[in-house]
Amino acid sequence: MKLAIIKSGGKQYLIKERDKIKIEKLDKKGGKDVSFTEVLLVADDKHVEIGTPLIKNAKVIGKILKQGKKETVISFKYKPKKRYQKKAGHRQQFTEVEIKEILLSPQ
């Protein structure tokens, strides 16, 4: 079983093949393939390769399943005795990706 750590949208994700992950929104439609070239670590049963900071010849290929929005996060501010209050909601957009394969080509 291959494992990898990829970087996308300023965050790092520990993945393996056939995983479904929700990452920051990508500007591609559902059903399209996407490749992640910022691979920080690749490991399998026999060895581990760690990048400094990235692995040069590594790539992770995934398929975009859907685009969506997460649940609403409410932020509420108020100041006591001043009649000030402010309520706002935010729904973060995401892209759901299914990891197809982890590739590590020889150098």
C-alpha positions as CSV (number, residue, x, y, z in Angstrom):
1,M,0.0,0.0,0.0
2,K,1.4,3.4,-1.0
3,L,1.0,6.5,1.1
4,A,1.8,10.0,0.2
5,I,1.7,13.5,1.7
6,I,0.6,16.2,-0.8
7,K,0.3,19.9,-0.5
8,S,-2.8,21.7,-1.9
9,G,-4.3,25.0,-1.1
10,G,-1.7,25.7,1.6
11,K,-2.6,22.5,3.5
12,Q,-1.0,19.1,3.7
13,Y,-3.0,15.8,3.2
14,L,-1.9,12.3,4.1
15,I,-3.5,10.1,1.3
16,K,-3.4,6.6,-0.1
17,E,-4.8,5.2,-3.3
18,R,-8.7,5.1,-3.6
19,D,-9.1,7.8,-0.8
20,K,-11.7,10.5,-1.1
21,I,-10.6,13.8,0.2
22,K,-12.1,17.3,0.4
23,I,-9.6,20.0,-0.5
24,E,-9.7,23.7,-1.1
25,K,-11.7,24.6,-4.3
26,L,-10.0,23.9,-7.6
27,D,-11.2,25.6,-10.8
28,K,-12.0,22.4,-12.7
29,K,-15.3,20.6,-13.4
30,G,-16.4,17.3,-12.0
31,G,-15.2,14.2,-13.8
32,K,-11.9,15.8,-14.9
33,D,-8.5,14.4,-13.8
34,V,-6.2,16.5,-11.7
35,S,-2.5,15.9,-10.8
36,F,-0.7,17.1,-7.7
37,T,3.0,17.7,-8.2
38,E,3.7,19.1,-4.8
39,V,4.5,15.7,-3.1
40,L,6.3,15.8,0.2
41,L,6.6,12.1,1.0
42,V,6.0,8.8,-0.7
43,A,6.1,5.5,1.3
44,D,5.3,1.9,0.5
45,D,5.9,-1.4,2.2
46,K,9.6,-1.4,1.3
47,H,10.9,2.1,1.6
48,V,10.2,5.7,2.4
49,E,11.2,8.7,0.3
50,I,11.2,12.2,1.9
51,G,11.5,15.3,-0.1
52,T,13.6,18.3,0.7
53,P,11.0,19.9,0.6
54,L,9.5,18.3,-2.5
55,I,10.1,15.0,-4.3
56,K,11.2,15.9,-7.9
57,N,9.7,13.0,-9.9
58,A,6.6,12.2,-7.9
59,K,3.0,12.9,-8.9
60,V,-0.4,12.0,-7.5
61,I,-3.3,11.6,-10.0
62,G,-6.9,12.1,-8.9
63,K,-10.4,12.5,-10.3
64,I,-12.7,15.3,-9.3
65,L,-15.9,13.9,-8.0
66,K,-17.8,17.1,-7.1
67,Q,-17.7,20.7,-6.1
68,G,-19.6,21.9,-3.0
69,K,-19.9,24.0,0.1
70,K,-19.3,23.0,3.7
71,E,-21.8,23.7,6.5
72,T,-22.3,27.3,7.6
73,V,-19.9,28.7,10.2
74,I,-21.5,31.5,12.2
75,S,-19.3,34.4,13.5
76,F,-20.9,36.7,16.1
77,K,-19.4,39.9,17.5
78,Y,-20.8,42.2,20.1
79,K,-19.7,44.9,22.4
80,P,-21.4,45.0,25.8
81,K,-23.3,48.2,26.8
82,K,-22.8,49.8,23.4
83,R,-25.7,48.2,21.4
84,Y,-23.3,46.8,18.8
85,Q,-23.7,43.4,17.4
86,K,-22.8,41.8,14.1
87,K,-23.7,38.3,12.9
88,A,-22.2,36.8,9.7
89,G,-22.2,33.3,8.2
90,H,-19.6,31.7,5.9
91,R,-19.7,28.6,3.8
92,Q,-16.3,27.4,2.6
93,Q,-16.2,25.9,-0.9
94,F,-14.5,22.6,-1.5
95,T,-13.6,20.1,-4.2
96,E,-14.0,16.3,-3.5
97,V,-11.2,14.3,-5.1
98,E,-10.7,10.6,-5.4
99,I,-7.1,9.5,-5.5
100,K,-6.4,7.2,-8.5
101,E,-2.7,6.5,-8.2
102,I,0.6,7.6,-6.7
103,L,3.5,7.7,-9.2
104,L,7.1,7.8,-8.3
105,S,9.3,7.7,-11.4
106,P,13.0,6.8,-11.1
107,Q,15.5,9.6,-11.3
